[in-house]
């Protein structure tokens, strides 16, 4: 029984749920999982929905658990990689987007259809039939009510149908697929050479009159934008961390409640003998089962070498009894709580006393430990930092509204707010709108700074959120209106600019003349072509993006083929294609696989484009600071 449950519950969800579900259910999160401090803090806001810190944390832990369940080596560096974290968060965000669109479109799944799907899931079956007992046990293990679970499944099935429906629109005929693959895998032998603009600079003459004329005709380009000097004060969760306190009891409790999170890559292998007492057992049933279990335990203690033999004879867990009670390797949090707590305190070779769970009485033998766990002392500093940050977030949430009200109601000075919340008032240097937007990372704040209320009436700005859990209010100390730079300030720069523009023009003219000659079969032996290289669309062999974008567009029906392009301030780039290979291989199986991959890629692009369109019309805000654990 326990073995059967374990085998069905070691997939994406770290605490055992639905490994074989094809919809990305595990990454989407279920509200009932959102327990623990800080669970409601938003990692991302998706329209009117949020991706909570607990959902994100669950998804990352689920990824670790799936890798372990699939026998992969868990690489913490990979899990900590920003690209991995962003991919997990994007999945969560996309789920929210699709869910909202499905709701808006009025998609519906009947109770009958949902019931048929769940009853057909192998996770809930015994002897090829739906088992209410297994269903209830799995949901109970994960703290889920049937209504919560079914609500989540209904949503995920609808999301899956919408995604599959979009993907099904992508179709590519075999002939077109083969032509496309020939193009995709095409190889070209190419070479390039540069007509350098710098070589023409000695030929260029720019007069003082040319410089003055350019200045007179483009004065708007030489205007200094309006500028301000600001004073500002900032309320941030990060600055509150120093005033927070965390006790040893709080850290220990957090460690105990999140044991699975800190397990490292440790796994344990155990065997057990289960003497069950059934669901809703009476006290008499339990007493009878205990007496039998104590008798078996006495036999085990008398002769530990016979553990496997006694398991085959007495254990009532059909999934493991025939294997001498062997449960295989498993991570912390995979088994039921009582079993888990017992086995992760044992030493290899040790045999436990009776351990009671909802399934009955267990006699456990620990046979192997692989990997390494993390002790409380190993992670104590990280736990302290995380709890400090959670407390700072809570304190920030308490103070944010009062801070916003104070800088608005006492708008003639930032001093009252600074004193009330123990904040510093800081000053800036001269800032343009653009400078200020970059400095504060907020265009909204600078829009307020240059508004009439703030600029002319010398009022505080509103408290503006310039980053996750960070509010700023500013006021103007000094102001400079926009003004033109003098000719003397800019004339040297104008002269250099005009020289380069003329040199680029000469380089282009020469390049285009040479290109015309090459296309007409006239050689130019003075050109210094690079040694030919073989490129594909994936292998640039060191060529620039400009060269790659043009080389595969050149008409190669007549070889050699030539092309050219203006290369920014460098000059003019000449390109040559000497030969082209665009045949598919002879292996029919490989070609078919490539065709299927092309079809899958096209389907994925359809889905990605659809989700992208939803994202563009939805306000998505990401709290980037919560994507990474707080370091001590």
Buried (B, 14 or more C-beta within 10 A) or exposed (E): BBBBBBBBBBBBBBBBBBBEBEBBBBBBBBEBBBEBBBBEBBBBBBBEBBBBBBBBBBBBBBBBBBBBBEEEEBEEEBBEEEEBBBEBBBBBBBBBBBBBBBEEEEBEBEEEEBEEEBBEBEBBBBEEEBBEEBBEBBBEBBEBEEEBBBBBBBBBBBBBBBBEEBBEEBEBEEEEBBBBBEEBBBBBBBBBBBBBBEBBBEEBEBEEEBBEEBBEEEEEEBEBBBBBBBBBBBBBBBBBBEEBEBEEEBBEEBBEEBBBBBBBBBBBBBBBBBBBBEEEBEEEBBEBBBEBBBEBBEBBEEEEEEBBBBBBEBBBBEBBBEBBBBBBBBBBBBBBEBBBBBBBEBEEEBBBEBBBBBBBBBBBBBBEBEBEBBEBEBBBEBBBBBBBBBBBBBBBEEBBEBBBEBBBEBBEBBEBBBEEBEBEBBEBEBBBBEBBBEBBEBBBBBBBBBEEEBBEEBBBBBBBBBBBBBBBBBBBEEBEEEEBBEBEEBBEEBBEBBBBBBBBBBBBEBBBEBBEEBBEEEEEEEBEBBEBBEBBBEEBEEBBEBBBEBBBEBEBEEBBBBBBBBBEEBBBBBBBBBBBEBEBEEEEEEBEEBBEEBBEEBBEEBBEEBBEEBBEEBEBBBBBBBBEEBEE
